[in-house]
Amino acid sequence: MGRIWSRLPRLVRFMLVHAATGIAVGWTLMLAAIRLDIQGLGRLLESSPDGGLATAILAAAFAITFGSVGIGVGVMSLPWRRE
């Protein structure tokens, strides 16, 4: 993995790191919402016959949303300079 990672262009690594950070934050918030049973989400997923599928779809939605936010934060925090 180290060899592949070092061969990637610097900007691709930048995007992957920020996307992974956003996904980790999103999944942490999702798990906290389920575990703390915010608005009955945990009970709803537990009582549903398709709770596993619903959780997977919820995880994908959180990953897309927070991964995009992570990339956006990373890009917006780049130093600006005129060349």
C-alpha positions as CSV (number, residue, x, y, z in Angstrom):
1,M,0.0,0.0,0.0
2,G,2.8,2.4,0.8
3,R,4.3,2.1,-2.7
4,I,0.9,2.7,-4.4
5,W,0.2,5.7,-2.1
6,S,3.5,7.3,-2.8
7,R,3.0,7.0,-6.6
8,L,-0.4,8.8,-6.5
9,P,-0.3,12.5,-7.5
10,R,-0.1,14.9,-4.5
11,L,-3.5,16.4,-5.2
12,V,-5.2,13.0,-5.4
13,R,-3.7,12.1,-2.0
14,F,-5.0,15.4,-0.7
15,M,-8.5,14.7,-1.9
16,L,-8.5,11.1,-0.5
17,V,-7.2,12.1,2.9
18,H,-9.9,14.8,3.2
19,A,-12.6,12.6,1.9
20,A,-11.7,9.8,4.4
21,T,-11.6,12.3,7.3
22,G,-15.1,13.5,6.3
23,I,-16.4,10.0,6.0
24,A,-15.0,9.1,9.5
25,V,-16.6,12.1,11.0
26,G,-19.9,11.4,9.3
27,W,-20.0,7.8,10.4
28,T,-19.1,8.8,13.9
29,L,-22.1,11.2,14.0
30,M,-24.4,8.5,12.4
31,L,-23.4,5.9,15.0
32,A,-23.9,8.5,17.8
33,A,-27.3,9.3,16.5
34,I,-28.3,5.6,16.4
35,R,-26.7,4.8,19.7
36,L,-28.2,7.8,21.5
37,D,-31.6,7.0,19.8
38,I,-32.0,10.6,18.6
39,Q,-35.6,11.0,17.4
40,G,-36.1,7.3,17.9
41,L,-33.7,6.4,15.1
42,G,-32.1,3.5,16.9
43,R,-35.4,1.9,17.8
44,L,-36.7,2.4,14.3
45,L,-33.7,0.7,12.8
46,E,-33.8,-2.1,15.4
47,S,-37.5,-2.9,14.9
48,S,-37.4,-2.7,11.1
49,P,-37.1,-6.1,9.3
50,D,-34.8,-4.4,6.8
51,G,-32.8,-2.5,9.5
52,G,-29.4,-3.7,8.1
53,L,-30.2,-2.4,4.6
54,A,-31.6,0.9,6.0
55,T,-28.4,1.3,8.1
56,A,-26.2,0.6,5.0
57,I,-28.1,3.2,3.0
58,L,-27.9,5.7,5.8
59,A,-24.1,5.0,6.1
60,A,-23.7,5.6,2.4
61,A,-25.6,8.8,2.5
62,F,-23.5,10.1,5.5
63,A,-20.3,9.0,3.7
64,I,-21.2,10.9,0.5
65,T,-22.4,14.0,2.4
66,F,-19.6,14.3,4.9
67,G,-16.9,13.1,2.5
68,S,-17.9,15.9,0.1
69,V,-17.9,18.4,3.0
70,G,-14.4,17.1,4.0
71,I,-13.1,17.7,0.5
72,G,-14.7,21.1,0.4
73,V,-13.2,22.1,3.7
74,G,-9.8,21.0,2.5
75,V,-10.0,22.9,-0.8
76,M,-11.4,26.0,0.8
77,S,-8.6,26.0,3.4
78,L,-5.8,25.9,0.8
79,P,-3.7,29.1,0.9
80,W,-4.6,31.5,-1.9
81,R,-1.9,33.1,-4.0
82,R,-1.9,34.9,-7.3
83,E,0.7,33.7,-9.8
